[in-house]
């Protein structure tokens, strides 16, 4: 089916909207588009595959580093409770994703959901946001993988110095290999991911078991240490909340516990990528909710277990500073061998994170191309049922970013982009319940509207804890996105052309 024929069929299915910026794409049309010849994704995945993808992308190197630093600098032993709080906030959003993905089992995740509820402009904005989120995340994590590789083989960073430019060949090598893997087939990618997930979970379980031999319950007291005043944050580096209220930073105590929940929340980021694979799932109404919620339960149990063992091994004060990791706790007990074991787990963890982020990026861009908001010619699949063109383009772009760019505080852009998507999806559940109550839903969020509203509030609170600098960069990226939309996307939108012919 060519673009013009598809455009005419779409015109029958969509209601006329006076304001083109808020024209919505019907759920039925989104589902019909998944059967377009030449742009059809292969349905190979099961609930187990999706759960593996979820665990693969959520558990990275953060479990080996973030846990120790947060315990030593912010929350003390109560970091385990912070993970529980963060998991609850994340779970609220996961419920909303599960309902949407089971109702609209189409590639694109929050982009597709927004198109069906808020309209084309909002869909473009969230799609543009997800492009940034996934690309930055893949590149940043690939650079972390390269660093762990250098540490493990004892050769230092996998970086070449060419003239005045540093080239991170380790990160580029990883992205190139994963790009080929994803282009070959999603099912094969899932199998490779399963092996890597098994390795990192094995390392985590080993850390827990060995760590228990050094466990001393007295290290958990006081579980919530007394509050301490922290340094005043200044300028654009302080959180937006501090900027608006004029409050300084503080550590430990109940405020430190809540701040820690904001920090460790980002260890859960990535589960939403599971929703981008809904179109490639054999039984999406049943399996996507199971995959999303199942992976979240698994990672929460592992995070809480590791944080409890860690803070029981050594006093939290021994973990203060920016260099503390799980290996630090073992080194204090003379178990220096743990550093290499943890590095292996981190390499496996980061490998799967990069792979699933690349998968999410390609599926969002594929969905946008199928709608004409980005070049429609990219919405083509190869013999294996994968979007080879887009996969190669995304792989090259991320490799260039990882190879030549030093990110610094740009990493926080991943966080704000993810939370923005979470807010729209949570609100979207309420909108679609009101506008399309007739749609069959494989999963329904309980206690609507209370739980979606709580999810929105939790995400907004976490966004307030991000720096002013991050907010400013986010606004700039959104402005660039609006320019691109009005210069290209709006004119080439298949939905817009169908509306014009219908009118």
Steps between C-alpha positions, in 0.01 A plus 500: 500500500653836398480811714218656295277193515563468873416867539158452337416204723604692806261780406204269549605409851581835653263772615542847352675742735496876449828546679758293315747515787271286713379253239509150646573172333242238586608188687342288228704671228821464701436127527414470128828671410691212658390278208632730228704290250870583508470671839383209711693401811533131574306371803746277685501610864337348808443630853828334600689680222350834609586438865859426395512825303365684805758353738766546233446874468424586863789319668824653381811618678286714732435212738876472555564875544185704572403289801828559683523873423141569601545310826825677587401853402123535527296236682717258699348152553154634407608489135320163486175676598575769239501226236158386623362857478649540152357164392152608614526823298632306204233232541222757474632605161560138399130427554411782260747373240357149537145620428605706200723232350227236533246736341720640222754222425695709250867597482587845631403478867417845642510654150224272372298535820518881480389499135183316601419727794653850476547536126779540247692790655525330839596176328778676311626667816517173692651320201766770470557468874539120480748533213722708728446271799589176327790638293667668797441199724649257248806719443561581868466138612725382215772734627455350847535151350824607333638623832413175679663306217823695543494448876439127464783433254729744680572705188334820614221675303429358152574838344725609212646850493488623141647848473307705752199266493425200724338204325328247726544191285365268771161672502485507119588131479218409738238707316610361162468140621159561657374681190581196286330276757180708506486519121529121485188440709319595819464139615873440465561823692276368776700176522831684522347732757385199704859371520632839612217539752582157642864604544424824682233345722749225583755764601239684709398180680867419564548847647198448726606155619863594566397834649282321755812337645618849599156617614474676838150618597646774722606682182131555423453713810393776486299394197412864425804705616446846654461781250809701407527834322649481155677753283299773336450439130540806282399613155369267231663194660249496787171316475198687371332438836791666685500786252126565542495467880843638585568189710845353542592137469487259790600140551376207706189516717157477339582772248810306398289185464257676265788655307654154469173368358529767228855390427445126490181538297727544202636149558157379383491706184466290187209270575291715266711375210315168534188677371680589175515128416122449536454472124752214485326299773294190419226576755549866600176538698617232742878497474594871498349574845663182634835598353491856635378419850697176529831667417426779749439249781822311424723808496340644816576181695861502377553870577361473853698182573829650380449825694419312822804276469727792408402718797522196728856424389657833604392819682339738251757766592767283332318543172511881498649669194447476126720196438321247720365185333401152606865405455589756770308303763672177401843667493448617860469132592811407299301343214667693218417221253140626499597798286559286190185296559296819531662637182386191310146552630513867405619417146215254454255747649607791284502289184132421534412857597656636180332233289149562632543879480597463133194279453275765656651776288447312175138410581402856590662638184337220298155595632560869424617417147196280438286805583702725270626730778852389410587374146248228412760313295666394826191302607608185319587160640742244361463127444542436875211732583724765657538868399853461362534851355403672821709261709812585298431875514443491876809284552723738303363809679544346846848372411607851398361643824669235714825516308562875502275678754568553870160523665559622857173630644318427173423159655218660701319571172415129491323533835288803418402358163387173655299669774329727248390190307378340823280802577336500157433125508344521847272787396427322173344206682241734647434665164456173311273359771271800444521529120508128412343298782395240240854386416593147612776519760716199578595669827324775695660731757312454830362789704474748212540798519693479831799290389571687172480833687744369764732389219494851350571664838788260571660571163457877533666489843796312354524751215516783753809335648689534171733793446400834345773437242327179391164676472651773281659245266174309483310815399758574228468146361120529496519834316726339237246219471216745438700666223558161334131410532369820340772492234456134402275276711178698472518518119588132452265351760289227339224574745509867402486419128208264561317773692555743211360257243206419726429870544 
